[in-house]
Amino acid sequence: MKKWIIIIVFVAIGLMGCNGDSEDKITELEQQIEELQKEVSYVSEQNKIIDVEQPEINAQPVLNLVDPMTSKVVKTFLPLELGYATDFGEYVKEIEDMATELARGTSTSTGYDKRMVLDQIDEDGQIIKGNPMIILKESELVERILAASSTGGDVELPVYVTESGYQPEEVPDLDEVLLASYTTYFKTTQVGRNTNIELSAKTLNNVIVGSGDIFSFNAMVGPRTKDRGYQPAPEIISGEVVMGIGGGICQTSSTLFNAVDQLPIDIIERHHHSLNIGYVPEGRDATVAYGSLDFRFQNTSGVPFLIQTFYGNGSITVAIRTSKDNELLLEAIQ
């Protein structure tokens, strides 16, 4: 502003020197200079007002996905980079894919979802703890992320942990009453196959299935590998009989199915063989393959029960037992 005033003064003096103006002319110029000063001052003040009122441009919102069990950030991303402001439909798809990967895992990472490994009673009557069921609810995570995408911040993963539905004090009485049983038979000459049946049966002996629990054959038995003692034996794959490690354990899973199916349970997953197997009536089998085909059921009876297995000379029996009090409850429900 001072620069403009100085220029105006010099111009005024120059005009006076060239034209020889009178005092009235000087007075007029002084008035013009004063008005110019006011205009320059007004413009300057307006610029100050604009500078003060203009909001600062915020950085892009950042979202942190937080594990509720450890309070650690497991993933950080910028919604705008994923298309939040430019292609909302594509952004939603990106978030849904992200939720699926976190829940179920990928070929290189483990997801949050874990099937329940049920507790078991050892030979000394002590409880061997398994693992609870863990579920990351994908749809709920998507909703949480969308709600926070415009502002950023921390989003807690909706992870739900379900423990087995029984009380430790119930365990000593769970073998009081036989609820159901089923027996199948096999040839004693098939050594490898019989070994596989025996190993898988042992892993299921004295498994506690609490009320509401979801039993998974593959989660309980685990991988069928040579390191764990499983042997090559005939198995049915795509309508053909081939040799495979662990062949024969489908007899264990099918025997278990026919035992528990006598109780008020819900079958969640069961598959048939592509050929008739002979040791159970047609349509009453439950084939399994680790990592793909499973036999799963949920205990909807309202009471916990115990799975017991008996491997003998040419036969396998699965028995389902519970306490006398639980038997009365079942009778009342049915």
FENNOR-V501286 format. One record per helix or strand of 2 or more residues. SS is the DSSP state (H for helix, E for strand). FROM is the first residue (numbers start at 0). TO is the last residue. If there is no record, write none. Layout:
BEGIN
SS/FROM/TO  SS/FROM/TO
END
This chain:
BEGIN
H/1/18  H/22/52  E/61/65  E/72/77  H/78/81  H/87/103  E/119/120  E/126/127  E/132/135  H/137/147  E/152/155  E/158/161  H/167/172  E/176/184  H/190/203  E/206/208  E/213/215  H/216/220  H/225/227  E/231/236  E/239/244  H/248/259  E/265/268  E/295/297  E/304/311  E/314/321  H/323/332
END
